[in-house]
Amino acid sequence: MVIQNAVICDANGQREADIRIEDGIITQMDTNLSDANIIDGKGSYFMPLLVDTNVRLQDSILNSKNIKSISEQALSGGVGHVILNADSTPAIDSEIVFEFAQNGLHDLSGAKVDLMINTLKEDATLSNIAILLKRGAIAPYMSTIAKNDVAIKIAQYCQMYDVTLFCKAEDNSLINSGVMLDGDVSSKLGLAGIPDLSEVLHVSRMIEIARHFKIKILFKSIASPHSVSLITQAKKDGVDVKCEVSIHHLINSDEACENFNTTAKLDPPLACKSDVKLLQEALKNNQIDILTTLHQPSSPVNKEVAFFDAAYGCEALGDTIALYYTKLVESKMISMSDLVKFTAQNSAKSIKKEYGTIEVGQRVSAMLFNPHIKATVKNEQSLYNGGELSGKVTAIFDNKRVTEF
């Protein structure tokens, strides 16, 4: 098979060449290649499939049906590898639940799905981290509701097994009393607010734990630019910490919650308008390492209710690459090559995978993405419902499997 006329785009930049794929391996990249089976990629990017490290299941319910659905949605959005959040129902915090979840990973027709484990049980005591990591969990997940003694034990396990700790910075006493960012918009709507200190305080605390134990931490779905600044300074000091931010927090402010719009009720809450601009500057300055869709789908019965009672989250996975392209690349916030770094190369590194480049001899895991095709979002559980996005995945090349859309 030969793909002609596409622009090859990876973490190293862009170049024009034809690509020959044989038995799932890229065997040649050159000009004027010929073959009996030719796919014309004119006007499209040939680029790596994306990796999303922060995805939840429908209503956060862990079962094989929901895992299969996520896998299929992800692939249609250009995502080839999904890491399921461990904070599900039931939570992935025991051998029994982990084995149950693993059984749902067999025979998936879409994206590859891996599991992170919840290091805390419901009573805030430690789960059996060592056993679950040996059984194949891709990363340990911890909310900072953990007390210091428990957090230190988790850090010691991460040190022992040399894994990145996926850390959600939040203060239990503050998040339970609010439903959106504490500020002018929450006051206007008469809704209880969550101060950004809920996140910032615990980012600072976990940086010191990372510094002391020399472990790697990926801070999940950061929403405060102050947190980004703390992480950036820690990096300069030699602390191995990384910052993940969702696409929603980069382009939407808490004003999206006006009219009690429940699709804008996210966890963490959307930042104020001035902070969104600071997050955008942080992205441009490479202070943010990883982007996520923060996909958290909910049934209408849990979303189409009063704002205070509505479930957190919105849907985005099926529109992933089009959303990133439209909001970040087409707007000239970042380049297409930078997008691959933030959504493929860096996210893969967090789970010890080398990914994000396209080279001869490599097993293919790529897509054809045509940025010239326009489409209107038709999804009431999406923040972008009714809006127009640029781009469509027209073909997926994953090992020996070719899927055309």
Secondary structure, 3 states (H helix, E strand, C coil): CEEECCEEEECCEEEECEEEEECCEEEEEECCCCCCCEEECCCCEEEECEEEEEECCHHHECCHHHHHHHHHHHHHCCEEEEEECCCCECCCCCHHHHHHHHHCCCCCCCCEEEEEEECECCCCCECCHHHHHHCCCCEEEEECCCCHHHHHHHHHHHHHHCCEEEEECCCHHHHCCCCEECCHHHHHHCCCEECCHHHHHHHHHHHHHHHHHCCEEEECCCCCHHHHHHHHHHHHCCCCEEEEEEHHHHHCCHHHHHHHCHHHCCCCCCCCHHHHHHHHHHHHCCCCCEEECCECCCCHHHHCCCCCCCCCCECCHHHHHHHHHHHHHCCCCCCHHHHHHHHHHHHHHCCCCCCCCCCCCCECEEEEEEEEEEEECCCCCCCCCCCEEEEEEEEEEECCEEEEC
